[in-house]
Amino acid sequence: MKTIETATLEHWVKTGLKFVLVDTLPRQTFDEGHLPGAINIVSDEILTRASVEIPDRHVTVVVYCASAACQRAGLSAERLKSLGYTDIHHYLAGKRGWVTSGHALERA
């Protein structure tokens, strides 16, 4: 698993690079605000939902949670790897890092 920095993720979002951004936080937290274009798959549901939500196991996947202290995204990345996903990136800064860097969240 690779990590990704805020500047790189911002560039990917702005340029329309093809990747799947996964918010691993609970649905209510996702609805209150998430990174632009993110889908919500709670970390505990990755094993059962990933193959439906992300059928291409070779697409670039970026997982994140609340902040660097949150463990949900790391667990999700490991679970995705166990399912055969090949290009997984962990956005360690999470939602807090995105907002701290001056970026807006989307609301459901």
Buried (B, 14 or more C-beta within 10 A) or exposed (E): BEEBBBEBBBEBBEEEEEBBBBBBBBEEBBEEBBBBEBEBBBBBBBBEBBEEBBEEBEEBBBBBBBBEEBEBBBBBBBBBEEEEBEBBBBBBBBBBBBBEEEBEBEEE
